[in-house]
């Protein structure tokens, strides 16, 4: 492993669990943005006017610069994914349009504020983090995976390169919409199997950073373990959740059955968040892994 990939090497050596590292927002805004992409991305000339008026990273909205294989003619494609607020999640609602450069700032701000404009998105969107200016792991591993997925030409799936999505130590990483899930430590074969829902759920669960529609980290942990147990029908179902202290309960209808799972989620070990190209001793940030105890079996059936 080269120095450029130290953050992935250290995280792999630590066997850090990527679960519950996905983050969450009510709205995700994808803005077709020409390269190069600076760090931070809101310093880009297209996004700086937006950042002056609205944060592009918040609990309610996240804005990503994205790049298509073939740039859109006559403007910038703007794709917005929004989930209903509350404690139920069944996927994001997507809309997209092409916006002229002079109108882009107002359009992105409106999307951040929750406005859904344009035609419904068709198929699925796959975002692969490739922003090398933010992190070398994403720049190298993510860029390679992005090209491999473009070469795959999977019907119904639009592949984008995207600015930093977080979790670079789990590179290469990807986000999938409208289902709204974040994935870690991918390769082309595994990602293709995940997108086709043919990957073994137990194996896929080890690469699931979390569901973007569940704001609480503890809920993402229990959701991940329920997916490993019940498989792809679980991850495709509408889930309702309640977090009460350390106890997390999630309910979904899977294969005609009403299933409820409940578990205790507690803090685990504290691990360093490495910086690419620097020794682990230079890490200034840490994160706390979560541990799921006592995952109850299904509580009800039809």
N, C-alpha and C positions, 0 to 999 in steps of 0.2 A: 504494500500500500504506500503510495507516495505521500509526500508532505502535503500536497494540495488536498488530499482526501482525509486528513487527520480527524475531522469531526465525525465522519462516518465510521472510521476505523475505531475511534475511542468508544463511540456509542455501541458499536457491534461488540467490542471486547467486554463492555460492561453488561451486555445483554439487556439494555434498557428497553422496557416495554413501551412501544409507541402509542398505546391506547390512551385516550383522553388528552391527546396533544393537539386535537384538531382546531380548537377554537370554535366560535359560533357567531353568527350575526343573523339578523332578520332579513337583510338585503345584501346581495352580492351584485356588484356592477362591473361588467367587463367592458373595457374601453379599448378598441383597436388603436394601438399606439406604435408609431414607428420606432425602430431601434436607432441609436443605442439607448438603453435604459439606465438612468443614473441611480445611485443609492443616496438618499431614499428615493423611491419612485415618484413621490409627489413633487420632486424638483424638476421633473420633465416639463418642458414648456407647455404641453397640452394639459397637464394635470395641476401645475402650480396655481393657476387662477381658481381652480376648484378648491384646492387645499387652503387658500386664503379665506374662503367663506365657509367651508365645511371640512371636518376631519374625514380623511379617506380611510381611516382605520378606527372603528369604534364598535361597541357591542351591538349597535343597531345596523351598521352598514360597513362593508368592506369594498374597496375599489381596487381592481387589478388592471394593470396594463396587459393586453394580450396581443399576440401576433398570429395572423393567419398564414397558411401556406402561400396563398395568393392575396395580396392586399386588396381591400375593397376599393372599387373605382368610384370617384365622386364624393368621398367623405369617409367617415369612420363608423364601422359597425359598433353599435351600442347594444349590449345584451344585459338584461336585468333579471335576476332571479330573486323572488321574494317568498317568504313563508308567512303563514298566518301566525300572529302572536298568540301566546297561550301554551298550555301544556299538552298539545297534541301535534304530531308531525306526520305527514304523509307525502312529503316531497315539496319542492319549490315550484312556484308558478313562474314561467319564463316568458319574456317578451323581448323583441329585438327590432331595431330600425337602423337605418343609415342616416347619419347626422353630418351636416356640413361643418367644417372646422370652426367657422365663426359662431355656430350655434351650440358647439359641443359643451362649453362650460355650463350653460343654463340647463342643457339636457341631463348632464351628469348630476348636477345639484338636485334637479327634480327627481331623478332616480334614487339618489341617496335619501331624499325625503319621503320615499315610498311610492312614487308615481310609477305605474306600469303603463308604458306607451309602446305601441307598435304591434306587430303581428306575433302570434304565439310561436315560440321556438318549436322547431320540428326535430325529432330525434333527440340525441343526447350530445352534451358538450363535455369534452375531456380536457382538463387544464393540467399541463405538466410544467412544473417550476423549472425554469432554465436561466434565471437571472444571475449570471456569473459575477456581475458587479457587486452583488450582495453577498454571494457565497460561492466559493470555488466548487464545492461538491455539487450544488445544483447546476452550476455552469457546465461542468464536465459530464456528470452522470445524467443529469436531467436532459441536457441537449442531445446526448446519444439516444436516450429513451424516446424523446420526442421524434427524432428522425426515424427510429425504428417503427414507431406507431404510425407515422405518416406512410411508411412503406407498406404497412399492413393493409391500409385502405378498408377498414371495417365499415360495412354498410350501416348508415344511420347514426354514425358517431363522427362528430366534428372535433378535430384535434387542434388545440391551441397551445402555443408556448405562452407562459404567463410569468409575470413578475413575482417576487417573493411571496410565498404563501405561509411562511413559518415552518419550523421543524426541519431546517436544512440538515441537521445531523441524522435525519432519517432518509436522506436522499437515496435514489430519486423518488420524489413525491408527486402525487397527482390528486386532483379534485374531480369528482364526477357529478354532473347535474343532468336532470333535475332531481335525481335521488338524493343528492347532497351528502356525499361521504368523502372522507379524506383517507388516502392510502400511503403506505410507507415502504421503503426498501423494495422497490419494484424492479422487475425485469419485463421484457416484452412478452415472454410466454405467460408469466403469471398475470400481468395486466390484461392480456387478451382473454384469459380464462375468467378473470373477475368480471370483465365487461360482458362476457357471454353467460355469466352466472353458472359456469360449469366447474369452477375451482372448488376443491374440497372446502367446505365452510370452516373446518377447524384450521386448515392452512391459511385461508384467506383472512380469518379473524386475527391471526398473528401479525398481519400487515395493515389492519384497520386502525387508523389514528382516531376515528370517531365519526359520529353523525353530526353534520353541521347544523342540523335542526334541533339538537338537544343542547341547551346552553350550559348546563351544569356538567362539570367533568365527571362527577360521580355517576350521573345518568349515562354518560357515554361509556363508562366502564361496564356497567351492568348490561347495557344494550349490546356491547361487543360480545360479552359472554353468552347472552341469549341468542345472538346470531350464530355463534359456534355450536350451540345446542340444537337450534331449530332450523338452521340453514337459510337459504336464500328467500323462502317465503316470509321469514321474519323481517329481513332487511327491506323487503319491498312493501311491508304492511304499514298501516297507520298505527303509530305507537302513542300511547298516553302515559305520562310519567308523573310521579310525585316523589319529591325529596324531602324527607322528614328527619333532620339530623343526619345520622350516619346510615339510615335505612332508605333505600331506593326501591320503589315499586314501579314496574312498567307493565302495561297491558296492551295486547294486540290480538287481532283476529287473524289466525294463520291456518290456511287450509280448512276453513269452515269451523275452526275451533277457537273459542275465546280463551286465550292463554294469559296468565299473569305470572310474572316472576318478581321476586323480591330478594334483596341481598343487603348485607351490611358492607359499606365501603369505608376503609380506614386508610390513613397515611402509611406509606411504606418507606423505602429508603430514600434518602436525598442523594441525587447524583449531579455531577457537574455538567454544565452545558458548554461543550468545547468550542473553541474558535478555530476555524480552518487555518492551517499553516503554523499554528502555535502549539507549544506543549500543553498538556492538560493542566499543568500547574498554573498556567496563565488564565484559566477560566475564571471569570468574575461573577458568573450567574450559576444558579443551581435550580433544580426542579425536584419536586417530590412526586415519586410514583404513587399510584393508588393501588390498593389491594382489595379484591372482592372476596368476601367471606360468606359462607352460608347461603349460596344461591338456591332458593327454593325451587321445587319442581312446579309444573303447571298446576294451577289451582282450580280451574274450571274448564268444562268441555261443553260443546253442543252435542 
